[in-house]
Amino acid sequence: MKKIVITLLVIDVITLLCFFIVYGPIKYPREFWITTSMKTMNHRYLAHIFYSDKTILKVLNNNTISNFKENTDASEIKIGEYVSTSVYDKEILDHDPDELYKIINFKYNGYNVYLTAIYDPSRVSLVSSRYLGSYGELITTICNVNDGKVCINASGFSDEAGKGTGGSPTGTVIENGKIVWSSSSHTGGLIGFNKDNVLVLTNESATEAIKNGIVDAVEFGPFLIVNGKEATIKGNGGWGIQPRAAIGQRKDGIVLFLIVDGNNKGDLNYNGRGGVDLKALIEIFKKYGAYNAANLDGGASTSMAVGSTLYNKPLGSGPTGERKLPNAWIVK
């Protein structure tokens, strides 16, 4: 009887604690749970388990990121005009002249960050799965079969009930100046490179963007920095905390691939799977001189390969943590 009473008391305490965390006066758990869940493709139901539509809407309205009305001014990018003004610039610019890229590893709030500086932007391109429309490929496979030096994930993809094959990107995909995929699932603006190797963030249609010189692009977002101006963020930006992938470019033309890992085990902690919010991405990009930058697909899709070797620790369910992806940004 004593054991039963103790067990019931423990259950009551845990229940009250959970109730306090979910519905109590502290905003962070509620905002973290709702914003993180609602920005996934297929796990929005997790927010609705605990909260009403009214509460979800209120939280989302209190955590937003502004939509840029202006597009990238490509004339502001002066490829090869290097100027060092900070220790972070020095970290980027101190490299062997023969090096195509440099990977800078550091920690942010305890999570592993991999920032790749690509010195020749003409070597960056978008490559899709060989089976686009049917199923995707692992980042290591995409990188290997396309002779990539460094590769990161790009588009989001349809993942109904968590059983997506990675073969159907969300939004529009442009490769070599042609639309290779288009879906009605719009996930942001176009993020891509024009014929002058400038990273362009634009709200134009795919047809307009191609006419204006876009060669490779994916539709995703949100845009984080446009023409040196940071997005205005309220709360955590409405995207919660996740592993992240992002892309940027400095005024001197150096391209930045940014990967932030989660807790590397897939176990839940107070930040879910761990990672960072959009404010952190902007902070990192600004330190390293990004003039234009945008968020890419994150969460368990966050992955980076160097050649055929997986470099980070994705949080997917496969043996390596990799998920099958529709496409990737690669350095050749």
ZADO-1210 file (C-alpha; in nm, 4 decimals, padded with zeros to 6 digits):
<atoms>
<atom x="00.0000" y="00.0000" z="00.0000" code="MET" pos="1"/>
<atom x="00.2841" y="00.2388" z="00.0888" code="LYS" pos="2"/>
<atom x="00.4498" y="00.1762" z="-00.2500" code="LYS" pos="3"/>
<atom x="00.1203" y="00.2406" z="-00.4273" code="ILE" pos="4"/>
<atom x="00.0688" y="00.5684" z="-00.2419" code="VAL" pos="5"/>
<atom x="00.4245" y="00.6844" z="-00.3193" code="ILE" pos="6"/>
<atom x="00.3828" y="00.5898" z="-00.6863" code="THR" pos="7"/>
<atom x="00.0562" y="00.7843" z="-00.7095" code="LEU" pos="8"/>
<atom x="00.2142" y="01.0856" z="-00.5416" code="LEU" pos="9"/>
<atom x="00.5045" y="01.0774" z="-00.7880" code="VAL" pos="10"/>
<atom x="00.2613" y="01.0562" z="-01.0790" code="ILE" pos="11"/>
<atom x="00.0629" y="01.3506" z="-00.9382" code="ASP" pos="12"/>
<atom x="00.3773" y="01.5596" z="-00.8985" code="VAL" pos="13"/>
<atom x="00.4935" y="01.4810" z="-01.2537" code="ILE" pos="14"/>
<atom x="00.1467" y="01.5589" z="-01.3896" code="THR" pos="15"/>
<atom x="00.1337" y="01.8913" z="-01.2063" code="LEU" pos="16"/>
<atom x="00.4845" y="01.9759" z="-01.3232" code="LEU" pos="17"/>
<atom x="00.3973" y="01.8979" z="-01.6847" code="CYS" pos="18"/>
<atom x="00.0765" y="02.1019" z="-01.6529" code="PHE" pos="19"/>
<atom x="00.2774" y="02.3933" z="-01.5123" code="PHE" pos="20"/>
<atom x="00.5337" y="02.3737" z="-01.7928" code="ILE" pos="21"/>
<atom x="00.2710" y="02.3516" z="-02.0687" code="VAL" pos="22"/>
<atom x="00.0126" y="02.5967" z="-01.9350" code="TYR" pos="23"/>
<atom x="00.1967" y="02.7949" z="-01.6659" code="GLY" pos="24"/>
<atom x="00.3087" y="03.1602" z="-01.6667" code="PRO" pos="25"/>
<atom x="00.6515" y="03.0920" z="-01.8190" code="ILE" pos="26"/>
<atom x="00.6279" y="03.1738" z="-02.1914" code="LYS" pos="27"/>
<atom x="00.9388" y="02.9960" z="-02.3189" code="TYR" pos="28"/>
<atom x="00.8138" y="02.6313" z="-02.3163" code="PRO" pos="29"/>
<atom x="00.4872" y="02.7293" z="-02.4847" code="ARG" pos="30"/>
<atom x="00.6515" y="02.9482" z="-02.7483" code="GLU" pos="31"/>
<atom x="00.9266" y="02.6962" z="-02.8155" code="PHE" pos="32"/>
<atom x="00.6816" y="02.4072" z="-02.8583" code="TRP" pos="33"/>
<atom x="00.4330" y="02.5899" z="-03.0779" code="ILE" pos="34"/>
<atom x="00.6781" y="02.7726" z="-03.3068" code="THR" pos="35"/>
<atom x="00.9003" y="02.4687" z="-03.3546" code="THR" pos="36"/>
<atom x="00.6061" y="02.2362" z="-03.4287" code="SER" pos="37"/>
<atom x="00.4189" y="02.4747" z="-03.6577" code="MET" pos="38"/>
<atom x="00.7217" y="02.5313" z="-03.8825" code="LYS" pos="39"/>
<atom x="00.7669" y="02.1621" z="-03.9580" code="THR" pos="40"/>
<atom x="00.6099" y="02.0148" z="-04.2690" code="MET" pos="41"/>
<atom x="00.4182" y="01.7317" z="-04.1046" code="ASN" pos="42"/>
<atom x="00.4331" y="01.7622" z="-03.7268" code="HIS" pos="43"/>
<atom x="00.2058" y="02.0595" z="-03.6674" code="ARG" pos="44"/>
<atom x="-00.0318" y="01.8296" z="-03.4852" code="TYR" pos="45"/>
<atom x="00.2145" y="01.8354" z="-03.1932" code="LEU" pos="46"/>
<atom x="00.1129" y="02.1955" z="-03.1218" code="ALA" pos="47"/>
<atom x="-00.2588" y="02.1137" z="-03.1449" code="HIS" pos="48"/>
<atom x="-00.2274" y="01.8300" z="-02.8914" code="ILE" pos="49"/>
<atom x="-00.1798" y="02.0780" z="-02.6072" code="PHE" pos="50"/>
<atom x="-00.3053" y="02.4134" z="-02.7319" code="TYR" pos="51"/>
<atom x="-00.6145" y="02.5668" z="-02.8874" code="SER" pos="52"/>
<atom x="-00.6109" y="02.7367" z="-03.2273" code="ASP" pos="53"/>
<atom x="-00.6509" y="03.0706" z="-03.0471" code="LYS" pos="54"/>
<atom x="-00.3408" y="03.0125" z="-02.8322" code="THR" pos="55"/>
<atom x="-00.1372" y="02.8921" z="-03.1309" code="ILE" pos="56"/>
<atom x="-00.2348" y="03.1982" z="-03.3353" code="LEU" pos="57"/>
<atom x="-00.1475" y="03.4305" z="-03.0469" code="LYS" pos="58"/>
<atom x="00.1974" y="03.2728" z="-03.0032" code="VAL" pos="59"/>
<atom x="00.2692" y="03.2828" z="-03.3777" code="LEU" pos="60"/>
<atom x="00.1673" y="03.6492" z="-03.3920" code="ASN" pos="61"/>
<atom x="00.4124" y="03.7226" z="-03.1096" code="ASN" pos="62"/>
<atom x="00.6990" y="03.5438" z="-03.2860" code="ASN" pos="63"/>
<atom x="00.7513" y="03.6706" z="-03.6390" code="THR" pos="64"/>
<atom x="01.0167" y="03.7615" z="-03.8932" code="ILE" pos="65"/>
<atom x="00.9647" y="04.0414" z="-04.1431" code="SER" pos="66"/>
<atom x="00.9209" y="03.9755" z="-04.5133" code="ASN" pos="67"/>
<atom x="01.1682" y="04.1802" z="-04.7169" code="PHE" pos="68"/>
<atom x="01.0041" y="04.3867" z="-04.9894" code="LYS" pos="69"/>
<atom x="01.3363" y="04.4583" z="-05.1568" code="GLU" pos="70"/>
<atom x="01.5398" y="04.2093" z="-05.3556" code="ASN" pos="71"/>
<atom x="01.9181" y="04.1688" z="-05.3635" code="THR" pos="72"/>
<atom x="02.1047" y="04.4512" z="-05.5335" code="ASP" pos="73"/>
<atom x="02.3624" y="04.2422" z="-05.7199" code="ALA" pos="74"/>
<atom x="02.5695" y="04.5490" z="-05.8118" code="SER" pos="75"/>
<atom x="02.6739" y="04.5819" z="-05.4461" code="GLU" pos="76"/>
<atom x="02.8702" y="04.2544" z="-05.4595" code="ILE" pos="77"/>
<atom x="03.2298" y="04.3158" z="-05.5705" code="LYS" pos="78"/>
<atom x="03.3839" y="03.9723" z="-05.6166" code="ILE" pos="79"/>
<atom x="03.7483" y="03.9613" z="-05.5148" code="GLY" pos="80"/>
<atom x="03.7601" y="04.3009" z="-05.3402" code="GLU" pos="81"/>
<atom x="03.8671" y="04.1722" z="-04.9993" code="TYR" pos="82"/>
<atom x="03.8739" y="04.4064" z="-04.6989" code="VAL" pos="83"/>
<atom x="03.9535" y="04.2854" z="-04.3475" code="SER" pos="84"/>
<atom x="03.7976" y="04.4932" z="-04.0691" code="THR" pos="85"/>
<atom x="03.7462" y="04.2436" z="-03.7847" code="SER" pos="86"/>
<atom x="03.8843" y="03.9263" z="-03.6292" code="VAL" pos="87"/>
<atom x="03.6061" y="03.7374" z="-03.8071" code="TYR" pos="88"/>
<atom x="03.7113" y="03.8799" z="-04.1441" code="ASP" pos="89"/>
<atom x="04.0662" y="03.7749" z="-04.0641" code="LYS" pos="90"/>
<atom x="03.9454" y="03.4233" z="-03.9849" code="GLU" pos="91"/>
<atom x="03.7762" y="03.4080" z="-04.3256" code="ILE" pos="92"/>
<atom x="04.0546" y="03.5709" z="-04.5281" code="LEU" pos="93"/>
<atom x="04.3571" y="03.3984" z="-04.3739" code="ASP" pos="94"/>
<atom x="04.3921" y="03.0996" z="-04.6049" code="HIS" pos="95"/>
<atom x="04.6226" y="02.9398" z="-04.8545" code="ASP" pos="96"/>
<atom x="04.5773" y="03.1094" z="-05.1976" code="PRO" pos="97"/>
<atom x="04.5279" y="02.7661" z="-05.3529" code="ASP" pos="98"/>
<atom x="04.2444" y="02.6731" z="-05.1161" code="GLU" pos="99"/>
<atom x="03.8997" y="02.6617" z="-05.2731" code="LEU" pos="100"/>
<atom x="03.7273" y="02.6679" z="-04.9363" code="TYR" pos="101"/>
<atom x="03.7884" y="02.6828" z="-04.5635" code="LYS" pos="102"/>
<atom x="03.5756" y="02.5248" z="-04.2895" code="ILE" pos="103"/>
<atom x="03.5572" y="02.7127" z="-03.9601" code="ILE" pos="104"/>
<atom x="03.4343" y="02.5037" z="-03.6668" code="ASN" pos="105"/>
<atom x="03.3061" y="02.6555" z="-03.3434" code="PHE" pos="106"/>
<atom x="03.0350" y="02.6244" z="-03.0793" code="LYS" pos="107"/>
<atom x="02.7213" y="02.8333" z="-03.0389" code="TYR" pos="108"/>
<atom x="02.5267" y="02.7794" z="-02.7160" code="ASN" pos="109"/>
<atom x="02.6928" y="02.4394" z="-02.6917" code="GLY" pos="110"/>
<atom x="02.5997" y="02.3243" z="-03.0424" code="TYR" pos="111"/>
<atom x="02.8481" y="02.2500" z="-03.3205" code="ASN" pos="112"/>
<atom x="02.8643" y="02.5077" z="-03.5984" code="VAL" pos="113"/>
<atom x="03.0353" y="02.4549" z="-03.9352" code="TYR" pos="114"/>
<atom x="03.0878" y="02.7668" z="-04.1448" code="LEU" pos="115"/>
<atom x="03.2358" y="02.7058" z="-04.4887" code="THR" pos="116"/>
<atom x="03.3876" y="03.0004" z="-04.6761" code="ALA" pos="117"/>
<atom x="03.3974" y="02.9390" z="-05.0542" code="ILE" pos="118"/>
<atom x="03.6418" y="03.1783" z="-05.2180" code="TYR" pos="119"/>
<atom x="03.5340" y="03.1321" z="-05.5788" code="ASP" pos="120"/>
<atom x="03.1548" y="03.1729" z="-05.6053" code="PRO" pos="121"/>
<atom x="03.1576" y="03.0435" z="-05.9630" code="SER" pos="122"/>
<atom x="03.2241" y="02.6975" z="-05.8187" code="ARG" pos="123"/>
<atom x="02.8884" y="02.6899" z="-05.6353" code="VAL" pos="124"/>
<atom x="02.5916" y="02.5279" z="-05.8075" code="SER" pos="125"/>
<atom x="02.2654" y="02.3493" z="-05.7356" code="LEU" pos="126"/>
<atom x="02.2380" y="01.9778" z="-05.8082" code="VAL" pos="127"/>
<atom x="01.9201" y="01.7712" z="-05.7806" code="SER" pos="128"/>
<atom x="01.8715" y="01.4057" z="-05.7043" code="SER" pos="129"/>
<atom x="01.9104" y="01.1899" z="-06.0142" code="ARG" pos="130"/>
<atom x="01.5610" y="01.0626" z="-05.9388" code="TYR" pos="131"/>
<atom x="01.3882" y="01.3966" z="-05.8810" code="LEU" pos="132"/>
<atom x="01.0141" y="01.3459" z="-05.8537" code="GLY" pos="133"/>
<atom x="01.0497" y="00.9877" z="-05.7335" code="SER" pos="134"/>
<atom x="01.2941" y="00.9905" z="-05.4444" code="TYR" pos="135"/>
<atom x="01.5879" y="01.1852" z="-05.3109" code="GLY" pos="136"/>
<atom x="01.9461" y="01.0940" z="-05.2338" code="GLU" pos="137"/>
<atom x="02.1681" y="01.1243" z="-04.9285" code="LEU" pos="138"/>
<atom x="02.3926" y="01.4319" z="-04.9109" code="ILE" pos="139"/>
<atom x="02.7004" y="01.2074" z="-04.9295" code="THR" pos="140"/>
<atom x="02.5669" y="01.0421" z="-05.2459" code="THR" pos="141"/>
<atom x="02.4803" y="01.3713" z="-05.4158" code="ILE" pos="142"/>
<atom x="02.8231" y="01.5092" z="-05.3287" code="CYS" pos="143"/>
<atom x="03.0064" y="01.1968" z="-05.4422" code="ASN" pos="144"/>
<atom x="02.8357" y="01.1389" z="-05.7784" code="VAL" pos="145"/>
<atom x="02.8734" y="01.5069" z="-05.8716" code="ASN" pos="146"/>
<atom x="03.2397" y="01.5358" z="-05.7665" code="ASP" pos="147"/>
<atom x="03.1457" y="01.7890" z="-05.4997" code="GLY" pos="148"/>
<atom x="03.4091" y="01.9232" z="-05.2638" code="LYS" pos="149"/>
<atom x="03.1608" y="02.0509" z="-05.0029" code="VAL" pos="150"/>
<atom x="02.7836" y="02.0075" z="-05.0140" code="CYS" pos="151"/>
<atom x="02.4863" y="02.1137" z="-04.7991" code="ILE" pos="152"/>
<atom x="02.1142" y="02.0497" z="-04.8238" code="ASN" pos="153"/>
<atom x="01.8934" y="02.3037" z="-05.0035" code="ALA" pos="154"/>
<atom x="01.5162" y="02.2657" z="-05.0700" code="SER" pos="155"/>
<atom x="01.2472" y="02.1524" z="-04.8360" code="GLY" pos="156"/>
<atom x="01.0441" y="01.8558" z="-04.9547" code="PHE" pos="157"/>
<atom x="00.7028" y="01.6969" z="-04.9177" code="SER" pos="158"/>
<atom x="00.7002" y="01.4483" z="-04.6341" code="ASP" pos="159"/>
<atom x="00.3444" y="01.3310" z="-04.5785" code="GLU" pos="160"/>
<atom x="00.3043" y="01.1532" z="-04.2469" code="ALA" pos="161"/>
<atom x="00.6829" y="01.1500" z="-04.2125" code="GLY" pos="162"/>
<atom x="00.7123" y="00.8988" z="-04.4961" code="LYS" pos="163"/>
<atom x="00.8361" y="01.1246" z="-04.7742" code="GLY" pos="164"/>
<atom x="01.1007" y="00.9924" z="-05.0108" code="THR" pos="165"/>
<atom x="01.2763" y="01.3281" z="-05.0449" code="GLY" pos="166"/>
<atom x="01.2032" y="01.3324" z="-05.4158" code="GLY" pos="167"/>
<atom x="00.9441" y="01.6116" z="-05.4293" code="SER" pos="168"/>
<atom x="01.0775" y="01.9586" z="-05.3419" code="PRO" pos="169"/>
<atom x="00.8523" y="02.2270" z="-05.2006" code="THR" pos="170"/>
<atom x="00.8169" y="02.5321" z="-05.4217" code="GLY" pos="171"/>
<atom x="01.0200" y="02.5979" z="-05.7343" code="THR" pos="172"/>
<atom x="01.3640" y="02.4694" z="-05.8303" code="VAL" pos="173"/>
<atom x="01.5775" y="02.6268" z="-06.1045" code="ILE" pos="174"/>
<atom x="01.8854" y="02.4577" z="-06.2490" code="GLU" pos="175"/>
<atom x="02.1044" y="02.5865" z="-06.5309" code="ASN" pos="176"/>
<atom x="01.8538" y="02.8603" z="-06.6065" code="GLY" pos="177"/>
<atom x="01.5555" y="02.6255" z="-06.6383" code="LYS" pos="178"/>
<atom x="01.2650" y="02.5414" z="-06.4100" code="ILE" pos="179"/>
<atom x="01.3127" y="02.1736" z="-06.3253" code="VAL" pos="180"/>
<atom x="01.0454" y="02.1549" z="-06.0574" code="TRP" pos="181"/>
<atom x="00.7462" y="02.3571" z="-05.9488" code="SER" pos="182"/>
<atom x="00.4830" y="02.2842" z="-05.6876" code="SER" pos="183"/>
<atom x="00.1961" y="02.4772" z="-05.5323" code="SER" pos="184"/>
<atom x="00.3586" y="02.4487" z="-05.1882" code="SER" pos="185"/>
<atom x="00.5213" y="02.7912" z="-05.1605" code="HIS" pos="186"/>
<atom x="00.7776" y="02.8173" z="-04.8828" code="THR" pos="187"/>
<atom x="00.9348" y="03.1593" z="-04.9311" code="GLY" pos="188"/>
<atom x="01.1233" y="03.3530" z="-05.1972" code="GLY" pos="189"/>
<atom x="01.3865" y="03.2404" z="-05.4449" code="LEU" pos="190"/>
<atom x="01.7393" y="03.1830" z="-05.3145" code="ILE" pos="191"/>
<atom x="01.9943" y="03.1411" z="-05.5892" code="GLY" pos="192"/>
<atom x="02.2894" y="03.2548" z="-05.7974" code="PHE" pos="193"/>
<atom x="02.2823" y="03.4642" z="-06.1114" code="ASN" pos="194"/>
<atom x="02.5098" y="03.4431" z="-06.4142" code="LYS" pos="195"/>
<atom x="02.7572" y="03.6771" z="-06.2397" code="ASP" pos="196"/>
<atom x="02.7869" y="03.4358" z="-05.9432" code="ASN" pos="197"/>
<atom x="02.6019" y="03.6682" z="-05.7058" code="VAL" pos="198"/>
<atom x="02.3687" y="03.5194" z="-05.4447" code="LEU" pos="199"/>
<atom x="02.0303" y="03.6730" z="-05.5199" code="VAL" pos="200"/>
<atom x="01.7350" y="03.6711" z="-05.2814" code="LEU" pos="201"/>
<atom x="01.4237" y="03.7725" z="-05.4689" code="THR" pos="202"/>
<atom x="01.0459" y="03.7693" z="-05.4499" code="ASN" pos="203"/>
<atom x="01.0140" y="03.7572" z="-05.8281" code="GLU" pos="204"/>
<atom x="00.8449" y="03.4707" z="-06.0057" code="SER" pos="205"/>
<atom x="01.0735" y="03.1984" z="-06.1396" code="ALA" pos="206"/>
<atom x="01.0174" y="03.3185" z="-06.4955" code="THR" pos="207"/>
<atom x="01.1084" y="03.6772" z="-06.4051" code="GLU" pos="208"/>
<atom x="01.4124" y="03.5635" z="-06.2089" code="ALA" pos="209"/>
<atom x="01.5457" y="03.3591" z="-06.5014" code="ILE" pos="210"/>
<atom x="01.4890" y="03.6533" z="-06.7336" code="LYS" pos="211"/>
<atom x="01.6945" y="03.8655" z="-06.4931" code="ASN" pos="212"/>
<atom x="01.9849" y="03.6238" z="-06.4906" code="GLY" pos="213"/>
<atom x="01.9144" y="03.3630" z="-06.2207" code="ILE" pos="214"/>
<atom x="02.0873" y="03.0348" z="-06.3072" code="VAL" pos="215"/>
<atom x="02.0308" y="02.8125" z="-06.0008" code="ASP" pos="216"/>
<atom x="01.7741" y="02.8659" z="-05.7252" code="ALA" pos="217"/>
<atom x="01.5455" y="02.7027" z="-05.4712" code="VAL" pos="218"/>
<atom x="01.2332" y="02.8413" z="-05.3131" code="GLU" pos="219"/>
<atom x="01.2666" y="02.8623" z="-04.9369" code="PHE" pos="220"/>
<atom x="01.3339" y="03.1090" z="-04.6583" code="GLY" pos="221"/>
<atom x="01.2924" y="03.3242" z="-04.4754" code="PRO" pos="222"/>
<atom x="01.5473" y="03.5760" z="-04.5952" code="PHE" pos="223"/>
<atom x="01.7712" y="03.6762" z="-04.3057" code="LEU" pos="224"/>
<atom x="01.9826" y="03.9583" z="-04.4478" code="ILE" pos="225"/>
<atom x="01.9169" y="04.1527" z="-04.7690" code="VAL" pos="226"/>
<atom x="02.1566" y="04.4206" z="-04.8924" code="ASN" pos="227"/>
<atom x="02.3194" y="04.4316" z="-04.5503" code="GLY" pos="228"/>
<atom x="01.9894" y="04.4859" z="-04.3670" code="LYS" pos="229"/>
<atom x="01.8805" y="04.2362" z="-04.1027" code="GLU" pos="230"/>
<atom x="01.5299" y="04.0955" z="-04.0924" code="ALA" pos="231"/>
<atom x="01.3174" y="04.2382" z="-03.8132" code="THR" pos="232"/>
<atom x="01.2494" y="03.9579" z="-03.5675" code="ILE" pos="233"/>
<atom x="00.9847" y="03.9528" z="-03.2969" code="LYS" pos="234"/>
<atom x="01.0244" y="03.6847" z="-03.0299" code="GLY" pos="235"/>
<atom x="01.2130" y="03.3873" z="-03.1739" code="ASN" pos="236"/>
<atom x="01.1033" y="03.4645" z="-03.5294" code="GLY" pos="237"/>
<atom x="00.8282" y="03.2027" z="-03.5292" code="GLY" pos="238"/>
<atom x="01.0548" y="02.9182" z="-03.6437" code="TRP" pos="239"/>
<atom x="01.1412" y="02.7762" z="-03.3043" code="GLY" pos="240"/>
<atom x="01.4709" y="02.6042" z="-03.2298" code="ILE" pos="241"/>
<atom x="01.6093" y="02.3462" z="-03.4709" code="GLN" pos="242"/>
<atom x="01.9301" y="02.2296" z="-03.6361" code="PRO" pos="243"/>
<atom x="01.9815" y="02.4779" z="-03.9209" code="ARG" pos="244"/>
<atom x="02.1234" y="02.5068" z="-04.2704" code="ALA" pos="245"/>
<atom x="02.1659" y="02.8460" z="-04.4338" code="ALA" pos="246"/>
<atom x="02.3529" y="03.0184" z="-04.7147" code="ILE" pos="247"/>
<atom x="02.5008" y="03.3662" z="-04.7464" code="GLY" pos="248"/>
<atom x="02.7447" y="03.5806" z="-04.9412" code="GLN" pos="249"/>
<atom x="02.9808" y="03.8569" z="-04.8349" code="ARG" pos="250"/>
<atom x="03.0230" y="04.1829" z="-05.0262" code="LYS" pos="251"/>
<atom x="03.3571" y="04.0535" z="-05.1558" code="ASP" pos="252"/>
<atom x="03.1786" y="03.7573" z="-05.3167" code="GLY" pos="253"/>
<atom x="03.2844" y="03.4863" z="-05.0704" code="ILE" pos="254"/>
<atom x="02.9977" y="03.2404" z="-05.0273" code="VAL" pos="255"/>
<atom x="02.9136" y="03.1116" z="-04.6793" code="LEU" pos="256"/>
<atom x="02.7574" y="02.7714" z="-04.6119" code="PHE" pos="257"/>
<atom x="02.6305" y="02.7598" z="-04.2534" code="LEU" pos="258"/>
<atom x="02.5379" y="02.4404" z="-04.0676" code="ILE" pos="259"/>
<atom x="02.4312" y="02.4241" z="-03.7019" code="VAL" pos="260"/>
<atom x="02.3890" y="02.0779" z="-03.5512" code="ASP" pos="261"/>
<atom x="02.1364" y="01.9768" z="-03.2903" code="GLY" pos="262"/>
<atom x="02.2177" y="01.7608" z="-02.9897" code="ASN" pos="263"/>
<atom x="02.3626" y="01.4934" z="-03.2216" code="ASN" pos="264"/>
<atom x="02.1678" y="01.2066" z="-03.0629" code="LYS" pos="265"/>
<atom x="01.8098" y="01.2841" z="-03.1551" code="GLY" pos="266"/>
<atom x="01.7146" y="01.2751" z="-02.7859" code="ASP" pos="267"/>
<atom x="01.4767" y="01.5402" z="-02.6611" code="LEU" pos="268"/>
<atom x="01.6073" y="01.8035" z="-02.4220" code="ASN" pos="269"/>
<atom x="01.4666" y="02.1377" z="-02.3072" code="TYR" pos="270"/>
<atom x="01.5298" y="02.2664" z="-02.6609" code="ASN" pos="271"/>
<atom x="01.3735" y="01.9619" z="-02.8270" code="GLY" pos="272"/>
<atom x="01.6369" y="01.8293" z="-03.0652" code="ARG" pos="273"/>
<atom x="01.8500" y="02.1325" z="-02.9981" code="GLY" pos="274"/>
<atom x="01.9900" y="02.3842" z="-03.2425" code="GLY" pos="275"/>
<atom x="01.9275" y="02.7576" z="-03.2757" code="VAL" pos="276"/>
<atom x="01.6632" y="03.0106" z="-03.3715" code="ASP" pos="277"/>
<atom x="01.6775" y="03.2524" z="-03.6642" code="LEU" pos="278"/>
<atom x="01.8277" y="03.5307" z="-03.4508" code="LYS" pos="279"/>
<atom x="02.1360" y="03.3137" z="-03.3999" code="ALA" pos="280"/>
<atom x="02.1773" y="03.2602" z="-03.7746" code="LEU" pos="281"/>
<atom x="02.1677" y="03.6348" z="-03.8329" code="ILE" pos="282"/>
<atom x="02.4162" y="03.6949" z="-03.5521" code="GLU" pos="283"/>
<atom x="02.6628" y="03.4426" z="-03.6953" code="ILE" pos="284"/>
<atom x="02.6247" y="03.5690" z="-04.0502" code="PHE" pos="285"/>
<atom x="02.6716" y="03.9312" z="-03.9464" code="LYS" pos="286"/>
<atom x="02.9912" y="03.8486" z="-03.7556" code="LYS" pos="287"/>
<atom x="03.1374" y="03.6878" z="-04.0654" code="TYR" pos="288"/>
<atom x="03.0335" y="03.9682" z="-04.2988" code="GLY" pos="289"/>
<atom x="02.7341" y="03.8272" z="-04.4874" code="ALA" pos="290"/>
<atom x="02.5655" y="04.0960" z="-04.7005" code="TYR" pos="291"/>
<atom x="02.2872" y="03.8638" z="-04.8150" code="ASN" pos="292"/>
<atom x="02.1764" y="03.5463" z="-04.6368" code="ALA" pos="293"/>
<atom x="01.8796" y="03.3108" z="-04.6214" code="ALA" pos="294"/>
<atom x="01.7562" y="03.0144" z="-04.4234" code="ASN" pos="295"/>
<atom x="01.7419" y="02.6742" z="-04.5949" code="LEU" pos="296"/>
<atom x="01.5595" y="02.3574" z="-04.4954" code="ASP" pos="297"/>
<atom x="01.6618" y="02.2563" z="-04.1431" code="GLY" pos="298"/>
<atom x="01.5685" y="02.0088" z="-03.8725" code="GLY" pos="299"/>
<atom x="01.6611" y="01.6504" z="-03.9523" code="ALA" pos="300"/>
<atom x="01.7449" y="01.7525" z="-04.3109" code="SER" pos="301"/>
<atom x="02.0414" y="01.9621" z="-04.1939" code="THR" pos="302"/>
<atom x="02.3405" y="01.7886" z="-04.3484" code="SER" pos="303"/>
<atom x="02.6861" y="01.8583" z="-04.4865" code="MET" pos="304"/>
<atom x="02.9327" y="01.6417" z="-04.6744" code="ALA" pos="305"/>
<atom x="03.2961" y="01.6929" z="-04.7677" code="VAL" pos="306"/>
<atom x="03.3408" y="01.4786" z="-05.0753" code="GLY" pos="307"/>
<atom x="03.1756" y="01.1467" z="-04.9973" code="SER" pos="308"/>
<atom x="03.2270" y="01.1858" z="-04.6213" code="THR" pos="309"/>
<atom x="02.9505" y="01.3046" z="-04.3899" code="LEU" pos="310"/>
<atom x="03.0858" y="01.6039" z="-04.1965" code="TYR" pos="311"/>
<atom x="02.8142" y="01.6920" z="-03.9464" code="ASN" pos="312"/>
<atom x="02.5778" y="01.4752" z="-03.7409" code="LYS" pos="313"/>
<atom x="02.2242" y="01.4938" z="-03.8826" code="PRO" pos="314"/>
<atom x="01.9249" y="01.3922" z="-03.6741" code="LEU" pos="315"/>
<atom x="01.7389" y="01.1749" z="-03.9246" code="GLY" pos="316"/>
<atom x="01.6349" y="00.8192" z="-03.8449" code="SER" pos="317"/>
<atom x="01.8790" y="00.6397" z="-04.0749" code="GLY" pos="318"/>
<atom x="02.2021" y="00.4731" z="-03.9614" code="PRO" pos="319"/>
<atom x="02.4061" y="00.7886" z="-04.0298" code="THR" pos="320"/>
<atom x="02.1257" y="01.0329" z="-03.9464" code="GLY" pos="321"/>
<atom x="02.1057" y="01.1412" z="-04.3113" code="GLU" pos="322"/>
<atom x="01.7733" y="01.1919" z="-04.4861" code="ARG" pos="323"/>
<atom x="01.7154" y="01.1585" z="-04.8582" code="LYS" pos="324"/>
<atom x="01.7145" y="01.5055" z="-05.0106" code="LEU" pos="325"/>
<atom x="01.5766" y="01.6496" z="-05.3357" code="PRO" pos="326"/>
<atom x="01.8817" y="01.8669" z="-05.4013" code="ASN" pos="327"/>
<atom x="02.1940" y="02.0273" z="-05.2571" code="ALA" pos="328"/>
<atom x="02.4196" y="02.3278" z="-05.2931" code="TRP" pos="329"/>
<atom x="02.7574" y="02.1958" z="-05.3942" code="ILE" pos="330"/>
<atom x="03.1080" y="02.3312" z="-05.4491" code="VAL" pos="331"/>
<atom x="03.2835" y="02.1726" z="-05.7471" code="LYS" pos="332"/>
</atoms>
